[in-house]
Amino acid sequence: MSETIEKIKCLIIGSGPAGYTAAIYAARADLKPIMYTGMEPGGQLTTTTEVDNFPGYPEGIDGPAMMMDLQKQAERFGTEVRMGMVTEVQFSKEVGGIHKACIDNSKWVEAETVIISTGATAKYLGLPSEQKLRGGGVSACAVCDGFFYKNQDVAIVGGGDTAAEEATYLANICKKVTMLVRKDEMRASKAMQHRVNNTKNLEVRYNTEVDEVIGDQVVDGLRMVNNKTGEKEEIAITGLFIAIGHKPNTDIFKGHLDMDDTGYLITKGKSTKTNIPGVFASGDVQDKEYRQAITAAGTGCMAAMDAERYLAEIETSEEEEKEVTA
């Protein structure tokens, strides 16, 4: 363990749209941000082949290329982007306190403010054929990728509200949607179930799971299995959407920051403030409703502005104390 502790004004943990946008704003505010990218530099968008719904890219852009653009912009204003994983944190509960973070179990840094942008990881089924075709027809975001399957046959896996919402969204775009529900009923609310059942081009298969995703470079079909009878059936599809949930990347913050029962960080009101003064959360790590690149970027901007105001308030109060004691 290194004995030299680096002192930072603004530490950004995570490097997706939220982290990079926070870095751009923090750097322009002269907070001299230092970012640690984590194990997946660029976040979930690095697994997306085409991003068509982020403003400013009229022709669309490759996900990894967009993340490189954001990184270059952040670095242009002075952000220092470092490869590394924050493996432990020690947060001060005092206003103006110093927060500590351990990098790769080997180096500690001290920060006046911390912006957490560690994101959330989509849950997949774990089948080899599914993993092979991620980005080639297998997606975990219907809103992001559904447009590419306009007037085509697709399938979606899941039985909760998110799956039901995404299934009906796809039904407005695609020719036919086959929804695979593992149990004999959906977990979705009654209102969402009614919406699914009233959508003509949406077929629900209960007690049904994915046996194999068919295709070489892209998805050509799907082999399903009835988990009650063991009967298998193949259908021709071009896209498979997995909607079985996300896991927020917040394990190292457990016991330090307030979070809901699924692990998403809780922020105060319309701000990005956590329960710890000087620690802010942005992006999918605190947003389980929208989970879009543009909304993540928006909260990254908010986090940097919240951090800037927090430091300004501390500086003002310190100056007032000096005047009183002078």
Solvent accessible surface area in square Angstrom, and as a share of the most:
residue,aa,sasa,rsa
1,M,145,0.65
2,S,53,0.34
3,E,168,0.76
4,T,106,0.61
5,I,68,0.35
6,E,47,0.21
7,K,158,0.67
8,I,9,0.04
9,K,80,0.34
10,C,0,0.00
11,L,1,0.01
12,I,0,0.00
13,I,8,0.04
14,G,6,0.06
15,S,4,0.03
16,G,9,0.09
17,P,15,0.09
18,A,5,0.04
19,G,0,0.00
20,Y,3,0.01
21,T,16,0.09
22,A,0,0.00
23,A,0,0.00
24,I,15,0.08
25,Y,95,0.36
26,A,0,0.00
27,A,11,0.08
28,R,158,0.58
29,A,31,0.24
30,D,87,0.45
31,L,9,0.04
32,K,129,0.55
33,P,1,0.00
34,I,18,0.09
35,M,0,0.00
36,Y,8,0.03
37,T,6,0.04
38,G,20,0.19
39,M,166,0.74
40,E,84,0.38
41,P,54,0.34
42,G,2,0.02
43,G,18,0.17
44,Q,66,0.29
45,L,24,0.12
46,T,43,0.25
47,T,63,0.36
48,T,28,0.16
49,T,79,0.46
50,E,64,0.28
51,V,6,0.04
52,D,66,0.34
53,N,75,0.38
54,F,28,0.12
55,P,89,0.56
56,G,70,0.68
57,Y,57,0.22
58,P,129,0.81
59,E,153,0.69
60,G,16,0.15
61,I,27,0.14
62,D,63,0.33
63,G,0,0.00
64,P,52,0.33
65,A,42,0.33
66,M,0,0.00
67,M,6,0.02
68,M,96,0.43
69,D,57,0.29
70,L,17,0.09
71,Q,41,0.18
72,K,121,0.51
73,Q,76,0.34
74,A,0,0.00
75,E,72,0.32
76,R,180,0.66
77,F,57,0.24
78,G,53,0.51
79,T,7,0.04
80,E,83,0.37
81,V,33,0.19
82,R,49,0.18
83,M,146,0.65
84,G,11,0.11
85,M,74,0.33
86,V,6,0.03
87,T,40,0.23
88,E,79,0.36
89,V,2,0.01
90,Q,84,0.37
91,F,26,0.11
92,S,25,0.16
93,K,160,0.68
94,E,123,0.55
95,V,111,0.64
96,G,36,0.35
97,G,13,0.13
98,I,79,0.40
99,H,1,0.00
100,K,71,0.30
101,A,2,0.01
102,C,2,0.01
103,I,9,0.04
104,D,69,0.36
105,N,111,0.57
106,S,56,0.36
107,K,63,0.26
108,W,37,0.13
109,V,0,0.00
110,E,26,0.11
111,A,0,0.00
112,E,66,0.30
113,T,0,0.00
114,V,2,0.01
115,I,0,0.00
116,I,0,0.00
117,S,8,0.05
118,T,34,0.20
119,G,18,0.17
120,A,2,0.02
121,T,73,0.43
122,A,9,0.07
123,K,95,0.40
124,Y,49,0.19
125,L,63,0.31
126,G,54,0.52
127,L,46,0.23
128,P,112,0.71
129,S,16,0.10
130,E,0,0.00
131,Q,71,0.31
132,K,125,0.53
133,L,2,0.01
134,R,91,0.33
135,G,35,0.34
136,G,18,0.17
137,G,5,0.05
138,V,4,0.02
139,S,11,0.07
140,A,16,0.13
141,C,27,0.16
142,A,0,0.00
143,V,66,0.38
144,C,37,0.22
145,D,23,0.12
146,G,0,0.00
147,F,124,0.51
148,F,70,0.29
149,Y,32,0.12
150,K,114,0.48
151,N,107,0.55
152,Q,63,0.28
153,D,49,0.25
154,V,1,0.01
155,A,0,0.00
156,I,0,0.00
157,V,14,0.08
158,G,6,0.06
159,G,8,0.08
160,G,8,0.08
161,D,70,0.36
162,T,54,0.31
163,A,0,0.00
164,A,0,0.00
165,E,100,0.45
166,E,18,0.08
167,A,0,0.00
168,T,11,0.06
169,Y,76,0.29
170,L,0,0.00
171,A,9,0.07
172,N,131,0.67
173,I,34,0.17
174,C,7,0.04
175,K,144,0.61
176,K,82,0.35
177,V,0,0.00
178,T,6,0.03
179,M,0,0.00
180,L,1,0.00
181,V,4,0.02
182,R,148,0.54
183,K,103,0.44
184,D,96,0.50
185,E,115,0.51
186,M,9,0.04
187,R,167,0.61
188,A,5,0.04
189,S,51,0.33
190,K,144,0.61
191,A,74,0.57
192,M,23,0.10
193,Q,29,0.13
194,H,110,0.49
195,R,125,0.46
196,V,1,0.00
197,N,95,0.49
198,N,120,0.62
199,T,31,0.18
200,K,209,0.88
201,N,46,0.23
202,L,15,0.07
203,E,61,0.27
204,V,31,0.18
205,R,59,0.21
206,Y,80,0.30
207,N,27,0.14
208,T,11,0.07
209,E,61,0.27
210,V,14,0.08
211,D,42,0.22
212,E,63,0.28
213,V,2,0.01
214,I,53,0.27
215,G,17,0.17
216,D,100,0.52
217,Q,143,0.64
218,V,85,0.49
219,V,3,0.02
220,D,82,0.43
221,G,4,0.03
222,L,0,0.00
223,R,65,0.24
224,M,4,0.02
225,V,30,0.17
226,N,44,0.22
227,N,64,0.33
228,K,147,0.62
229,T,100,0.58
230,G,47,0.45
231,E,121,0.54
232,K,115,0.49
233,E,76,0.34
234,E,104,0.47
235,I,38,0.19
236,A,81,0.63
237,I,6,0.03
238,T,56,0.32
239,G,0,0.00
240,L,0,0.00
241,F,0,0.00
242,I,3,0.02
243,A,10,0.08
244,I,58,0.30
245,G,31,0.29
246,H,36,0.16
247,K,94,0.40
248,P,4,0.03
249,N,60,0.31
250,T,1,0.01
251,D,80,0.41
252,I,56,0.29
253,F,0,0.00
254,K,117,0.49
255,G,87,0.84
256,H,68,0.30
257,L,9,0.04
258,D,73,0.38
259,M,43,0.19
260,D,38,0.20
261,D,143,0.74
262,T,81,0.47
263,G,7,0.07
264,Y,14,0.05
265,L,5,0.02
266,I,88,0.44
267,T,29,0.17
268,K,115,0.49
269,G,76,0.73
270,K,193,0.82
271,S,28,0.18
272,T,1,0.00
273,K,96,0.41
274,T,4,0.03
275,N,54,0.28
276,I,8,0.04
277,P,37,0.23
278,G,2,0.02
279,V,0,0.00
280,F,3,0.01
281,A,0,0.00
282,S,0,0.00
283,G,2,0.02
284,D,19,0.10
285,V,0,0.00
286,Q,35,0.15
287,D,21,0.11
288,K,89,0.38
289,E,133,0.60
290,Y,147,0.56
291,R,46,0.17
292,Q,32,0.14
293,A,18,0.14
294,I,77,0.39
295,T,47,0.27
296,A,8,0.06
297,A,10,0.08
298,G,35,0.33
299,T,24,0.14
300,G,0,0.00
301,C,25,0.15
302,M,72,0.32
303,A,0,0.00
304,A,2,0.02
305,M,70,0.31
306,D,17,0.09
307,A,0,0.00
308,E,72,0.32
309,R,136,0.49
310,Y,25,0.10
311,L,24,0.12
312,A,51,0.40
313,E,118,0.53
314,I,29,0.15
315,E,101,0.45
316,T,69,0.40
317,S,50,0.32
318,E,89,0.40
319,E,89,0.40
320,E,96,0.43
321,E,112,0.50
322,K,141,0.60
323,E,130,0.58
324,V,125,0.72
325,T,116,0.67
326,A,119,0.92
